[in-house]
Amino acid sequence: MSRTNSIRLAAAPISWGVCEVPGWGRVLDPQTVLGEMAELGLTATELGPPGYLPDDPAPLLNEFGLSLVGGFLATPLHTSVDDAVAVATRSARQLSAGGAEVLVLAAATGLTGYDERPELDDKQWKTLVQAAEAVARTASEYGLRTVLHPHVGTYVESEAEVERFVDDSTLPLCLDSGHLLVGGTDPVQLVQRHADRIGHVHLKDVRAALAEQVRRGEITYTAAVSEGLYAPLGDGDVDVAEMLQVLHSTNYRGWYVLEQDTALPEHDTASDDRPKVDTERSMRYLKSIIGATSR
């Protein structure tokens, strides 16, 4: 089922509430998360935040019959090319040790979390682009592709910023249907405009009303996630079926990663089964539409 008939499907620990942001919520142990992925029939995953899995994650992943697709790295790119490369090198070593294919890079602000975003000037933007390119060169030495992930609360968030990055850089993008929509970009239209720049896909569904509140500054991103910003595929307002159809028509053959950002209550275990239930629901939805997409 990891291919769901015709796509390469993987999971991500963030769907189980595993996040690098302090105070995000309760973090389930790797054995629980990886075990539930395996129980769902998934055979591949992304890495999770720094320190969540061992420096050499392969032995642990092998216990659960999982391979490693890649990993998310949010680090400042706008301040120092050398510093960005140093951080990325450590991540690339771990990903390479686990047999991964892709480093998923995000242009972090340097602040904790994704709720605030200082202004960026043109000089800092130029450094950001140079650092992203340098990270990609370094990652390639470890056998990894690098994709830039437009992400809420980073310096590539809005549609204008996504388009500017596409113009100024050669890196492919991670098509994250949730973060793009929250940031104001229609993911289907982005694929139509830049099919040749899509190098990786994070599958999310979003409740548009909450996304609009985030864009207006009426609620923080973190609070919106806790209130259910991300829904199982098919339960939100992203046209997932159309997006998959357009990706298929462009001959995209990369990974599709189920990644519904989740925050589990710090002192309440009652919702511990929700990540597995929601992921299974997303997988059923994908299976229901993938036949039509493949024709």
C-alpha positions as CSV (number, residue, x, y, z in Angstrom):
1,M,0.0,0.0,0.0
2,S,3.0,2.3,0.3
3,R,2.6,2.9,-3.4
4,T,-1.2,3.2,-3.3
5,N,-1.4,1.6,-6.7
6,S,0.6,4.1,-8.7
7,I,2.4,6.7,-6.5
8,R,5.4,6.4,-4.2
9,L,3.9,7.1,-0.8
10,A,5.7,7.9,2.5
11,A,4.8,9.3,5.9
12,A,6.4,11.9,8.1
13,P,6.7,12.1,11.9
14,I,5.1,15.5,12.0
15,S,1.8,13.8,11.3
16,W,2.3,12.2,14.8
17,G,3.0,15.6,16.4
18,V,6.8,15.2,16.2
19,C,8.1,18.8,15.6
20,E,11.3,20.7,16.2
21,V,9.5,23.7,17.8
22,P,9.8,23.9,21.6
23,G,6.4,23.8,23.3
24,W,4.7,22.5,20.2
25,G,3.1,19.5,22.1
26,R,3.8,16.1,23.4
27,V,6.2,14.1,21.3
28,L,5.6,10.4,20.9
29,D,8.6,8.0,21.0
30,P,10.0,6.8,17.7
31,Q,9.0,3.2,18.3
32,T,5.4,4.2,18.6
33,V,5.4,6.4,15.6
34,L,7.4,4.1,13.3
35,G,5.4,1.1,14.5
36,E,2.1,2.7,13.6
37,M,3.4,3.7,10.2
38,A,4.3,0.0,9.6
39,E,0.9,-1.1,10.9
40,L,-0.7,1.1,8.2
41,G,1.3,-0.6,5.5
42,L,3.6,2.3,4.9
43,T,7.2,1.4,4.0
44,A,8.9,4.8,3.8
45,T,9.2,7.9,6.0
46,E,10.9,11.2,6.3
47,L,13.3,11.7,9.1
48,G,11.7,14.0,11.6
49,P,13.4,16.8,13.5
50,P,17.1,16.8,14.5
51,G,17.8,14.4,17.3
52,Y,14.5,12.5,16.9
53,L,16.1,9.5,15.2
54,P,19.7,8.2,15.7
55,D,22.6,9.6,13.7
56,D,22.5,6.4,11.7
57,P,18.7,5.8,11.5
58,A,18.9,2.8,9.2
59,P,19.0,0.0,11.9
60,L,15.9,1.4,13.7
61,L,14.0,2.0,10.5
62,N,14.8,-1.5,9.4
63,E,13.2,-2.9,12.5
64,F,9.9,-1.6,11.2
65,G,10.5,-2.3,7.5
66,L,10.8,1.4,6.7
67,S,13.1,3.1,4.2
68,L,14.2,6.7,4.5
69,V,13.0,9.2,1.8
70,G,14.5,12.4,3.1
71,G,14.3,15.0,5.8
72,F,13.1,18.5,6.6
73,L,15.7,21.1,7.6
74,A,14.6,24.6,8.6
75,T,17.7,26.8,9.1
76,P,18.5,30.4,8.5
77,L,19.8,31.0,4.9
78,H,19.8,34.8,4.9
79,T,22.6,35.5,7.4
80,S,25.6,33.3,6.4
81,V,26.2,30.9,3.6
82,D,29.0,29.2,5.6
83,D,26.7,28.7,8.6
84,A,23.9,27.3,6.5
85,V,26.3,24.8,4.8
86,A,27.7,23.7,8.1
87,V,24.2,22.9,9.5
88,A,23.1,21.2,6.2
89,T,26.3,19.1,6.2
90,R,25.3,17.5,9.5
91,S,21.8,16.8,8.2
92,A,23.1,15.5,4.9
93,R,25.4,13.0,6.7
94,Q,22.5,11.6,8.7
95,L,20.2,11.4,5.7
96,S,22.9,9.7,3.6
97,A,23.6,7.2,6.4
98,G,19.9,6.3,6.3
99,G,19.8,5.9,2.5
100,A,17.7,9.0,1.8
101,E,17.2,10.7,-1.5
102,V,16.2,14.3,-0.7
103,L,17.0,17.2,1.7
104,V,13.9,19.3,2.2
105,L,15.2,22.8,3.0
106,A,13.3,25.7,4.5
107,A,14.5,29.3,4.9
108,A,14.0,29.8,8.7
109,T,13.9,33.2,10.2
110,G,16.2,32.3,13.1
111,L,13.4,32.8,15.6
112,T,11.8,30.0,17.5
113,G,8.7,28.6,15.7
114,Y,6.7,29.9,12.8
115,D,4.5,32.6,14.4
116,E,6.7,35.7,13.7
117,R,8.6,36.8,10.7
118,P,10.9,39.9,10.7
119,E,11.4,41.9,7.4
120,L,14.0,40.7,5.0
121,D,16.0,43.2,2.9
122,D,17.4,42.6,-0.6
123,K,20.9,41.9,0.5
124,Q,19.6,39.2,2.9
125,W,17.5,37.7,0.1
126,K,20.5,37.5,-2.1
127,T,22.4,35.6,0.7
128,L,19.4,33.3,1.1
129,V,19.5,32.3,-2.5
130,Q,23.3,31.8,-2.5
131,A,23.0,29.7,0.7
132,A,20.3,27.5,-0.8
133,E,22.4,26.9,-3.8
134,A,25.5,26.1,-1.7
135,V,23.5,23.7,0.5
136,A,22.3,21.9,-2.6
137,R,25.9,21.5,-3.9
138,T,27.0,20.2,-0.5
139,A,24.0,17.8,-0.3
140,S,24.8,16.4,-3.7
141,E,28.2,15.3,-2.4
142,Y,26.2,13.0,-0.1
143,G,24.0,11.7,-3.0
144,L,21.1,13.9,-2.1
145,R,18.8,16.2,-4.0
146,T,17.8,19.5,-2.3
147,V,14.3,21.1,-2.7
148,L,13.2,24.4,-1.2
149,H,10.1,24.1,0.9
150,P,7.8,27.2,0.9
151,H,6.6,27.2,4.5
152,V,4.5,29.4,6.8
153,G,6.7,31.6,9.0
154,T,9.8,31.3,6.8
155,Y,11.2,33.7,4.3
156,V,9.6,31.8,1.4
157,E,6.0,31.8,2.3
158,S,3.8,34.1,0.2
159,E,3.1,33.6,-3.5
160,A,5.3,36.6,-4.4
161,E,8.2,35.0,-2.5
162,V,7.7,31.6,-4.1
163,E,7.8,33.2,-7.5
164,R,10.8,35.3,-6.6
165,F,12.7,32.2,-5.5
166,V,11.8,30.4,-8.7
167,D,13.1,33.3,-10.7
168,D,16.3,33.8,-8.7
169,S,17.3,30.2,-7.9
170,T,17.7,26.9,-9.8
171,L,16.5,24.7,-6.9
172,P,13.4,22.6,-7.3
173,L,10.5,23.1,-4.9
174,C,8.8,21.0,-2.4
175,L,5.1,21.2,-3.3
176,D,3.5,21.3,0.1
177,S,-0.2,21.7,-0.6
178,G,-0.9,22.9,2.9
179,H,1.8,25.5,3.5
180,L,1.3,26.9,0.0
181,L,-2.4,27.4,0.5
182,V,-1.9,29.0,3.9
183,G,0.7,31.3,2.4
184,G,-1.7,32.3,-0.4
185,T,-0.5,30.1,-3.3
186,D,-2.9,27.8,-5.1
187,P,-0.9,24.5,-5.3
188,V,-2.6,23.4,-8.5
189,Q,-1.8,26.6,-10.3
190,L,1.8,26.5,-9.1
191,V,2.2,23.1,-10.7
192,Q,0.7,24.4,-13.9
193,R,3.1,27.3,-14.0
194,H,6.3,25.5,-12.8
195,A,5.8,21.8,-13.5
196,D,9.6,21.4,-14.2
197,R,10.4,22.8,-10.8
198,I,8.5,20.3,-8.6
199,G,11.0,18.0,-7.0
200,H,9.1,16.6,-4.0
201,V,5.5,16.6,-2.7
202,H,4.1,17.0,0.8
203,L,0.4,16.1,0.8
204,K,-1.8,18.1,3.1
205,D,-5.4,19.2,3.3
206,V,-6.3,22.5,4.9
207,R,-9.4,24.1,6.5
208,A,-9.5,27.3,4.5
209,A,-11.3,29.4,7.1
210,L,-8.5,28.8,9.6
211,A,-5.9,29.4,6.9
212,E,-7.5,32.8,6.2
213,Q,-7.3,33.7,9.9
214,V,-3.6,32.9,9.9
215,R,-3.0,35.1,6.8
216,R,-4.9,38.0,8.4
217,G,-3.0,37.6,11.7
218,E,-6.1,36.8,13.7
219,I,-4.6,33.6,15.0
220,T,-1.0,32.3,15.2
221,Y,0.1,29.4,13.0
222,T,0.8,27.3,16.1
223,A,-2.7,27.9,17.5
224,A,-4.3,27.2,14.2
225,V,-2.6,23.8,14.0
226,S,-3.8,23.0,17.5
227,E,-7.3,23.9,16.4
228,G,-7.3,21.6,13.4
229,L,-5.8,23.7,10.5
230,Y,-4.8,20.5,8.8
231,A,-7.4,17.9,7.9
232,P,-7.2,14.3,6.6
233,L,-7.0,14.4,2.8
234,G,-10.4,14.9,1.4
235,D,-11.8,16.6,4.5
236,G,-10.4,20.1,3.8
237,D,-10.4,22.7,1.0
238,V,-7.4,21.7,-1.1
239,D,-8.4,20.1,-4.4
240,V,-6.2,17.1,-3.8
241,A,-7.7,15.1,-6.7
242,E,-7.0,17.9,-9.2
243,M,-3.5,18.5,-7.9
244,L,-2.7,14.8,-8.3
245,Q,-4.2,14.8,-11.8
246,V,-2.1,17.8,-12.8
247,L,1.1,16.3,-11.3
248,H,0.4,13.0,-13.1
249,S,0.0,14.9,-16.4
250,T,3.4,16.5,-15.9
251,N,5.0,13.1,-15.4
252,Y,6.0,13.8,-11.8
253,R,7.5,10.5,-10.5
254,G,8.9,11.6,-7.1
255,W,7.7,10.9,-3.6
256,Y,4.3,11.9,-2.1
257,V,4.7,12.3,1.6
258,L,1.6,12.3,3.8
259,E,2.3,15.2,6.2
260,Q,-0.5,16.6,8.2
261,D,1.1,18.9,10.8
262,T,-0.3,17.8,14.1
263,A,0.1,19.0,17.7
264,L,-0.8,16.6,20.5
265,P,-1.9,18.1,23.9
266,E,1.0,18.2,26.3
267,H,-0.8,16.5,29.2
268,D,-3.6,14.6,27.6
269,T,-3.2,11.1,26.0
270,A,-6.8,10.8,24.9
271,S,-5.9,11.9,21.3
272,D,-2.9,9.7,20.9
273,D,-4.7,7.5,18.4
274,R,-5.7,10.4,16.2
275,P,-2.5,10.5,14.1
276,K,-2.9,6.9,13.0
277,V,-6.6,7.3,12.4
278,D,-6.2,10.5,10.4
279,T,-3.3,9.0,8.3
280,E,-5.3,5.9,7.6
281,R,-8.2,8.1,6.5
282,S,-5.9,10.0,4.1
283,M,-4.6,6.8,2.7
284,R,-8.1,5.6,2.0
285,Y,-8.9,8.8,0.3
286,L,-5.8,8.6,-1.9
287,K,-6.7,5.0,-2.9
288,S,-10.2,6.2,-3.8
289,I,-9.0,8.8,-6.3
290,I,-5.7,7.4,-7.6
291,G,-7.3,5.2,-10.3
292,A,-8.9,8.3,-11.9
293,T,-5.6,10.2,-11.6
294,S,-3.7,7.4,-13.3
295,R,-5.8,7.1,-16.4
